[in-house]
Amino acid sequence: MLGASGYAGRELCALILDHPELVLAFATANEQRGARARIGRHTIEFSATESARLGDAALVFSALPHGTSKEWIARARDAGARAVDLSADLRPGNGCEGIPYGLTELSREQVRNAPLVSNPGCYPTSILTALAPLFARDLVADDCPIVIDAASGVTGAGNSPKRELLFAEVADDYRAYGFSDGTGNVHRHLREMRAVAESLGCAADLVFTPHLLPVARGILATMTVTLRAPIQGETLTPWRATYAGERFIELVDEPPTLRDVVHRNVVRIAAMPLAGTRRPTLLVLSAIDNLVKGAAGQALQNANLMLGLEEAAGLPS
């Protein structure tokens, strides 16, 4: 495990340590090398990244910072290990092609036995999983934007010390972020979401505004989608057809909440038609734990497939 001291890295270490068939070979954290940390029921010692014996691992996870991870993924592959990259370096829209993108329920056969997988970001996981059934059936109107408001707990910003993430700054507040020079719709996850949406047949613009919640973990995404025509029958029919038998996808009639999903490797989805619109419009909602299904859990789900293990092994459902 490279980059083990961050929130996603620690979460993944805990899952590996409790996995019935995996062993944690090393856990690197340069700034904390030599330090011991309590993770779940276990205590581990962080080592320097340079000392990681990559060739001793069957699979290497990297939760190193964006821009750094790509180099270490290449080293792991050169050492003969499979790899899962949790950074943005190898994701769609970032100049890398041909690498399986691990939205597991949508790309299972590409992930299975793959030597390298790019793990999706947390916001894209919650949003693309919820919208993919509409894209696959060409139900989305091309001439209207998909408006996405998504709120994340503060662990989504990482654990580097930042004044705006201090308890006194976050508590009792709620705010939008991700603006640049007074311009919205510029969040870094948009490249990834646009590239994947286009690959799934969506030509509509994505208008994405992230918000910061005064909670530790979880993402709740609310998506307003104009349709070509009303869905015939039950509103959730496209999702039931796409995700039939998927143990980590939960389709519900009531809007999901963060309490439904924290510490679980699930995406919980609801959809309902909107009243008072001139064209058929859906409200789609999804909730995930940003550290589990949005990061560490999905990475382990992908790794299980890559290694020929039972897909759900070691995962909290």
C-alpha positions as CSV (number, residue, x, y, z in Angstrom):
1,M,0.0,0.0,0.0
2,L,1.6,3.3,-1.2
3,G,0.3,6.4,0.5
4,A,-1.2,4.7,3.5
5,S,-1.4,7.6,5.9
6,G,-4.3,9.5,4.2
7,Y,-7.9,8.9,4.9
8,A,-8.4,6.6,1.9
9,G,-5.1,4.9,2.5
10,R,-6.0,4.1,6.1
11,E,-9.4,2.9,5.1
12,L,-7.9,0.6,2.5
13,C,-5.3,-0.7,5.0
14,A,-8.0,-1.6,7.4
15,L,-9.9,-3.5,4.7
16,I,-6.8,-5.4,3.6
17,L,-5.9,-6.3,7.2
18,D,-9.4,-7.8,7.7
19,H,-9.5,-9.5,4.3
20,P,-9.8,-13.3,4.4
21,E,-7.2,-13.8,1.6
22,L,-4.9,-10.8,1.5
23,V,-1.9,-9.8,3.6
24,L,-0.6,-6.2,3.9
25,A,3.0,-6.4,2.7
26,F,3.9,-2.8,3.4
27,A,2.3,0.6,4.1
28,T,4.2,3.7,3.0
29,A,4.0,7.2,4.3
30,N,7.1,9.3,3.8
31,E,6.3,12.1,6.2
32,Q,5.3,9.5,8.9
33,R,7.9,6.8,8.1
34,G,8.8,4.9,11.3
35,A,5.6,6.0,13.0
36,R,3.1,3.4,14.2
37,A,-0.7,3.9,13.7
38,R,-3.7,2.2,15.0
39,I,-5.9,1.1,12.1
40,G,-9.1,-0.7,13.0
41,R,-8.2,-3.6,15.2
42,H,-4.6,-3.5,14.1
43,T,-1.4,-1.5,14.6
44,I,0.9,-0.9,11.6
45,E,4.2,0.8,11.0
46,F,4.6,3.2,8.1
47,S,7.7,2.9,5.9
48,A,9.3,5.1,3.4
49,T,8.0,4.8,-0.2
50,E,11.5,4.2,-1.6
51,S,11.9,1.2,0.7
52,A,8.7,-0.6,-0.5
53,R,9.5,-4.0,-1.9
54,L,7.2,-3.7,-4.9
55,G,8.2,-7.0,-6.4
56,D,7.1,-8.9,-3.2
57,A,3.5,-7.8,-3.7
58,A,1.0,-9.6,-6.0
59,L,-0.9,-6.2,-6.2
60,V,0.0,-2.7,-5.2
61,F,-2.5,-0.1,-4.3
62,S,-1.4,3.6,-4.7
63,A,-3.2,6.4,-2.8
64,L,-0.3,8.7,-3.4
65,P,-1.1,12.4,-4.4
66,H,-2.3,13.2,-7.9
67,G,0.8,13.8,-10.1
68,T,3.0,11.5,-8.0
69,S,1.1,8.2,-8.2
70,K,1.6,7.6,-11.9
71,E,5.4,7.2,-11.5
72,W,5.0,4.7,-8.7
73,I,2.4,2.7,-10.5
74,A,4.9,2.3,-13.4
75,R,7.5,1.1,-10.9
76,A,5.1,-1.4,-9.5
77,R,4.2,-2.7,-12.9
78,D,7.9,-3.0,-13.9
79,A,8.4,-5.0,-10.7
80,G,5.8,-7.5,-11.9
81,A,2.9,-6.5,-9.6
82,R,-0.7,-5.7,-10.6
83,A,-1.8,-2.2,-9.5
84,V,-4.8,-0.2,-8.6
85,D,-4.3,3.6,-8.8
86,L,-6.6,5.6,-6.5
87,S,-5.3,9.0,-7.8
88,A,-6.6,10.9,-10.8
89,D,-3.4,10.3,-12.9
90,L,-4.7,7.4,-15.0
91,R,-8.4,8.2,-15.1
92,P,-10.3,9.0,-18.3
93,G,-10.0,12.6,-19.3
94,N,-6.4,12.9,-18.0
95,G,-4.5,11.9,-21.1
96,C,-4.4,8.1,-20.5
97,E,-6.2,5.7,-22.7
98,G,-6.8,2.0,-22.7
99,I,-6.6,1.5,-18.9
100,P,-9.7,-0.2,-17.4
101,Y,-11.7,2.3,-15.4
102,G,-13.0,0.6,-12.3
103,L,-16.6,1.5,-11.9
104,T,-16.9,-2.1,-11.1
105,E,-20.6,-2.7,-11.8
106,L,-20.2,-1.2,-15.2
107,S,-16.8,-2.5,-16.2
108,R,-16.5,-5.9,-14.5
109,E,-15.2,-7.8,-17.4
110,Q,-12.6,-5.2,-18.3
111,V,-11.4,-5.2,-14.6
112,R,-11.3,-9.0,-14.2
113,N,-7.7,-10.2,-14.4
114,A,-6.5,-6.8,-15.6
115,P,-2.9,-5.9,-14.8
116,L,-3.8,-2.3,-14.0
117,V,-7.0,-0.5,-13.0
118,S,-7.7,3.2,-12.5
119,N,-10.0,3.6,-9.5
120,P,-12.7,6.3,-10.0
121,G,-13.0,9.4,-7.9
122,C,-15.6,9.6,-5.2
123,Y,-17.9,12.2,-6.9
124,P,-17.7,10.4,-10.2
125,T,-18.6,7.1,-8.5
126,S,-21.8,8.5,-7.0
127,I,-22.8,10.5,-10.1
128,L,-21.9,8.1,-13.0
129,T,-23.2,5.0,-11.3
130,A,-26.5,6.8,-10.8
131,L,-26.8,8.2,-14.4
132,A,-25.3,5.3,-16.4
133,P,-28.7,3.4,-16.8
134,L,-30.2,6.6,-18.5
135,F,-27.1,7.0,-20.7
136,A,-27.2,3.3,-21.8
137,R,-30.8,3.7,-23.0
138,D,-30.4,7.0,-24.7
139,L,-33.0,8.6,-22.4
140,V,-31.2,11.9,-21.8
141,A,-32.1,14.9,-23.8
142,D,-28.9,16.2,-25.5
143,D,-30.0,19.9,-25.6
144,C,-30.4,20.4,-21.9
145,P,-27.7,20.2,-19.2
146,I,-27.6,17.7,-16.5
147,V,-27.5,19.7,-13.3
148,I,-25.6,18.1,-10.5
149,D,-25.3,19.3,-6.9
150,A,-23.2,17.0,-4.7
151,A,-22.2,17.4,-1.1
152,S,-19.3,15.7,0.5
153,G,-17.9,15.2,4.0
154,V,-14.6,16.8,4.8
155,T,-12.5,13.6,4.4
156,G,-13.0,14.1,0.7
157,A,-10.5,17.0,0.8
158,G,-7.8,14.8,2.2
159,N,-6.0,15.1,5.6
160,S,-3.4,17.8,4.8
161,P,-3.8,20.7,7.3
162,K,-5.9,23.5,5.8
163,R,-7.4,26.4,7.6
164,E,-10.8,26.2,5.8
165,L,-11.2,22.6,7.0
166,L,-10.6,23.3,10.7
167,F,-13.6,22.2,12.9
168,A,-14.4,25.8,13.8
169,E,-14.5,26.7,10.1
170,V,-16.7,23.7,8.9
171,A,-19.1,23.2,11.8
172,D,-22.5,24.8,11.6
173,D,-21.8,25.8,8.0
174,Y,-22.6,24.6,4.4
175,R,-21.0,26.0,1.3
176,A,-20.3,25.4,-2.3
177,Y,-16.7,25.2,-3.5
178,G,-14.6,24.4,-6.6
179,F,-14.6,27.8,-8.3
180,S,-11.7,29.4,-10.2
181,D,-11.5,33.1,-10.8
182,G,-15.2,33.5,-10.2
183,T,-16.1,30.8,-12.7
184,G,-18.1,27.7,-11.8
185,N,-18.2,24.2,-13.4
186,V,-14.4,23.8,-13.3
187,H,-13.9,21.1,-10.6
188,R,-11.1,18.6,-11.5
189,H,-13.5,15.6,-11.5
190,L,-15.4,17.1,-14.4
191,R,-12.8,15.9,-16.9
192,E,-13.3,12.3,-15.7
193,M,-17.1,12.6,-15.6
194,R,-17.3,14.1,-19.1
195,A,-15.1,11.5,-20.6
196,V,-16.9,8.6,-19.1
197,A,-20.4,10.1,-19.8
198,E,-19.4,10.6,-23.5
199,S,-18.1,7.0,-23.7
200,L,-21.5,5.9,-22.4
201,G,-23.3,7.8,-25.1
202,C,-24.2,11.0,-23.3
203,A,-23.9,14.3,-25.3
204,A,-25.5,16.6,-22.7
205,D,-23.5,19.2,-20.8
206,L,-22.7,18.4,-17.2
207,V,-23.1,21.3,-14.7
208,F,-21.5,20.2,-11.5
209,T,-21.4,22.1,-8.2
210,P,-19.7,20.4,-5.2
211,H,-20.6,21.4,-1.6
212,L,-18.8,20.8,1.7
213,L,-20.9,19.2,4.4
214,P,-20.0,19.6,8.1
215,V,-19.7,15.8,8.5
216,A,-16.7,13.5,8.3
217,R,-17.7,11.2,5.5
218,G,-20.3,10.5,2.8
219,I,-21.5,12.0,-0.5
220,L,-25.1,12.9,-1.4
221,A,-25.6,13.8,-5.1
222,T,-28.7,15.3,-6.5
223,M,-29.1,15.2,-10.3
224,T,-31.7,17.0,-12.4
225,V,-32.0,15.2,-15.8
226,T,-34.2,16.3,-18.8
227,L,-35.4,13.2,-20.7
228,R,-36.2,12.7,-24.4
229,A,-39.5,11.1,-23.3
230,P,-41.1,9.9,-20.1
231,I,-40.0,6.6,-18.7
232,Q,-42.7,4.0,-19.3
233,G,-43.8,2.1,-16.2
234,E,-42.0,2.3,-12.9
235,T,-39.4,5.1,-12.8
236,L,-36.6,2.8,-11.5
237,T,-37.0,0.4,-14.4
238,P,-33.8,1.4,-16.2
239,W,-31.8,0.9,-12.9
240,R,-33.4,-2.4,-12.1
241,A,-32.5,-3.7,-15.6
242,T,-28.9,-2.4,-15.4
243,Y,-28.2,-3.5,-11.8
244,A,-30.2,-6.7,-11.4
245,G,-28.3,-8.9,-8.9
246,E,-25.7,-6.3,-7.9
247,R,-25.1,-6.6,-4.2
248,F,-23.5,-3.2,-3.8
249,I,-26.2,-1.2,-5.6
250,E,-29.3,-0.4,-3.6
251,L,-32.4,1.0,-5.4
252,V,-34.9,2.7,-3.1
253,D,-38.2,4.6,-3.4
254,E,-37.3,7.2,-0.7
255,P,-34.4,9.7,-1.1
256,P,-31.2,8.1,0.3
257,T,-29.4,9.6,3.3
258,L,-25.8,9.4,4.4
259,R,-26.8,7.3,7.4
260,D,-27.9,4.6,4.9
261,V,-24.4,4.2,3.5
262,V,-21.5,5.3,5.8
263,H,-19.0,2.5,6.4
264,R,-20.6,0.4,3.6
265,N,-19.4,-0.4,0.1
266,V,-22.7,0.6,-1.6
267,V,-24.3,3.1,-3.9
268,R,-27.9,3.9,-2.8
269,I,-30.0,5.3,-5.6
270,A,-33.5,6.8,-5.9
271,A,-35.2,8.5,-8.9
272,M,-38.5,10.3,-9.3
273,P,-40.3,12.4,-11.9
274,L,-40.5,16.2,-11.3
275,A,-43.8,18.0,-11.4
276,G,-44.2,21.4,-12.9
277,T,-41.7,21.1,-15.8
278,R,-42.6,21.5,-19.5
279,R,-40.5,18.6,-20.5
280,P,-40.2,15.2,-18.8
281,T,-37.6,15.6,-16.1
282,L,-36.1,13.3,-13.4
283,L,-34.6,13.9,-10.1
284,V,-32.0,11.3,-9.4
285,L,-30.3,11.0,-6.0
286,S,-27.4,8.8,-4.9
287,A,-25.5,8.4,-1.7
288,I,-22.2,6.7,-1.0
289,D,-19.5,6.6,1.6
290,N,-16.7,8.6,-0.1
291,L,-14.0,6.6,1.7
292,V,-15.5,3.1,1.0
293,K,-17.4,2.8,-2.3
294,G,-15.9,6.2,-3.3
295,A,-12.3,5.0,-2.8
296,A,-11.0,2.1,-0.7
297,G,-13.9,-0.2,-0.9
298,Q,-14.2,0.1,-4.7
299,A,-10.4,-0.3,-5.0
300,L,-10.6,-3.6,-3.1
301,Q,-13.6,-4.7,-5.1
302,N,-11.6,-4.2,-8.3
303,A,-8.5,-5.9,-6.8
304,N,-10.6,-9.0,-5.9
305,L,-11.6,-9.3,-9.5
306,M,-8.0,-8.7,-10.8
307,L,-6.7,-11.4,-8.5
308,G,-9.4,-13.9,-9.3
309,L,-10.9,-13.7,-5.8
310,E,-14.6,-13.5,-4.8
311,E,-15.6,-10.0,-5.7
312,A,-17.2,-9.2,-2.3
313,A,-14.4,-10.7,-0.2
314,G,-13.5,-8.4,2.7
315,L,-16.0,-5.7,1.8
316,P,-18.6,-4.3,4.2
317,S,-22.1,-4.4,2.6
